Amino acid sequence: MVRKIRKAAVIGSGIMGGGIAALLAGAGVKVLLLDIVPFNLTDEEKKDKAARNRMVEAGMKATLAAKPSLFMTKKDASLIELGNLEDDFNKLADCDWICEVIVENLEIKRNLFKRIEGIRKADAIVSSNTSGIPLAKISDGFSADFKAHFLGTHFFNPVRYMHLLEIIPGAETKQEVLDFMAKFGEVMLGKGIVWAKDTPNFIGNRIGIQGIGKVLQAIMEDGILPAEADALFGASMGRPKTAIFGTADLVGLDTMVHVADNSYNLCPTDEMRDTVAVPEYLKKMVANGQLGNKTKAGFYKKVKNEAGKNVKMQLNPATGEYVEAGKPSFPCLDAAKKVATLAEKVQTVVYGDDKGAKFVWKCSANAMTYCANRIPEIADSLVEIDNAMKWGYGWEVGPFETWDMIGVKKSVDRMKAEGLAVSPAVEKMLASGATSFYKVENGKRLYYDLVAGGYKPVQVSETAITLAAVKADPKKVAMTCASASLIDLGDDVFCCEFHTKMNALNGEIIDFIGKALEFVDANGAGLVIGNQAPGMPGAFSAGADLSFVLGMAKDKKYAEIDAFLMKAQYGLQNARYSSFPIVAAPYGMVLGGGCETCIGSADKMVAHSELYMGLVEIGVGLLPAGGGCLNLYKKMLNALPAGSVKEVDLTKYYISAFMAIAMAKVSMSAAGAVANGHLSAQTDRIIFNRDLLIGEAKKEVLRMVEDGYAPARKEKLRVVGGEGQGMIVAQLYNMLNGGFMSEYDAFLAKRIAFVIAGGDVKYGTEVEEELILKLERDAFVDFLKEDKTLARIEHMLTTGKPLRN
């Protein structure tokens, strides 16, 4: 039997249930979303289906309105059928997976599952998204067949964006069911799978709430304010900007207290149980309705000052009063800004001697020992704990990876010297001669088994390729420079990886691409263009190095700029017409030059579903001049059936390309990139799991080689010329008069229209690609001679935001 999920049911339409339904719909699965019938209906309303569906309709409305969007595209909502648990319950009999996401009440859950047990079809999988109630209690007394198909599937909010999916086997769950759900979650839903045990709060929340709980108590002990703690536990420690207290406000303080109470009440033998006891000041905040972002006041809130500007305030837990947050700083943080790597930053903060550094050390030492003591209670390996915190809490590195950065022996020696608790398992590891939790041997990443002792391979999907692990073998790095590397992925396939800040393109990368093409032509079968920036969504490439461009413009080195652009254009065009297949693997931010690299050089793309792709150069007073104008228009035409270009109305595709560039359209998902024309539904692929991106791109290269790859042929391009531009000019006039764009935007857009049109030639003229490339370069250089463009670039570099002038 081949198991498939053709239709799934989600019971509970709150923000979590709605998010799961939206994710399933984005993966192409039909969804039945059910919720209760409201309790307070009038006799007349009880006969009205719309009134009976009021709860689920409200849930779907909230899911559709959520920001950031929980849907990849709003069209996915058409795959979701709404209903209630009385009128539509029988429809569950058609579902292959039934996922419960209702209130955390054991009796209510058991009553629901008893009803489901009586209607589910044979082999239907049933799961609970509970985070606090043991699965054994939920399924106690149910049939053997129900238990064999019952498990926990714990998603994290917001479901679309959080990579973590904890799978919790029941004592009697079939291995085949577990294997299938893990594969479905990883491949179809794009989640990182962590195997948890049926213990309170599972892994992510058990570890997360303990770490937060310790900080909540320590700020009172050490006189640290929330904004100070968040600065200390932010980027320099590989954590999100929201760190501790910002995250608490985001999640909701009532939710956080619920998770903490679960750990405290359900883990009576936990040696650090006291660290999750909710402080009195937090209890008062919840009682006062200070719940965080949802009530616009928690640990932080915003108020308007006398000048009418928003000022961020923070709660002083000692007084209960709000004070201005400001921009906290400590000597350890100032020093951390001056070092390059995350490991150096972590060491600088933890081993500093100021008040902030000592606070971080105290909390970190406690958390590290706690994590080590939880194995094998909550997970069989430290890898599961690291992955849970990276994927569920947005940490750049997990607690054991952080501990390696700090130095295991050095930190344990300090713990002992200060009389702090040390995990016996870690002491035993050090006594064995092992000094780190992870190491790489022969290109494979190994972890230390704290239970059995010794190193074991980190288990990953067969498709997953970790570039850092591959590069650990120097023989796998074919070429490298400060900005890029060429990595041997095996099977004669290589990967061109960028590693500048935000993977921005510079002159060194452009030169490197040319050398990489020559190397692969002589030594390989194909090329992947991809990288693996940490965090979600990350940046495949945030565009060109603007400071480099601005410097040349201020020095009036226009000939040098033109030469640089020509090198970039022909470098990417040469890649497109190379003798071997090239696949780009974009994800996250793919802007400006990053977008041009993908649409200009690659035969096809394997893109991550979270794709924010666009040609945004007009925002800094420029236009795409790395072949972006040419290749976006060409990509749209190439999507047409063979031989039909001479018969279609070119203006439709011309206007689409112009609007995408002139309006700086950026997709909010890969599906949106298809709608904008940056991705092709015919040739490009979308996958949901970023961990598999490089591996899937490699597969595409090998598939094209196997199919007998034939290089693309350079052909002339039909353009709309002066006639097509007329419509754009008229539209620009209307938008300018209506106040929808500035005069300078209109000036830039008119020139962009001229470039994409191929200049002033006649409609339908076939032009060489070089003509449009020349028009791109000329316009780019001319724009750099304008003071307003220079002002836009400077503003972007200073503030990170576009200037409308």
BELSUL-V631052 format. One record per helix or strand of 3 or more residues. SS is the DSSP state (H for helix, E for strand). FROM is the first residue (numbers start at 1). TO is the last residue. If there is no record, write none. Layout:
ss from to
SS FROM TO
SS FROM TO
This chain:
ss from to
E 7 11
H 15 26
E 30 35
H 45 47
H 49 52
H 54 65
H 74 79
E 80 84
H 89 94
E 97 100
H 106 117
E 125 128
H 135 139
H 144 148
E 150 155
E 164 169
H 175 188
E 192 196
H 204 222
H 226 232
H 235 237
H 245 251
H 253 266
H 273 276
H 280 287
H 293 295
E 300 304
E 310 316
E 321 324
H 331 336
H 342 350
H 355 373
H 382 393
H 399 406
H 408 417
H 424 431
E 438 441
E 444 448
E 455 457
H 467 471
H 474 476
E 477 480
E 484 490
E 493 498
H 501 503
H 507 523
E 526 529
E 539 541
H 546 554
H 558 576
E 581 584
E 588 591
H 593 601
E 604 608
E 611 614
H 617 620
H 628 638
H 650 662
H 670 676
E 685 687
H 690 706
H 721 737
H 743 756
H 769 784
H 787 799
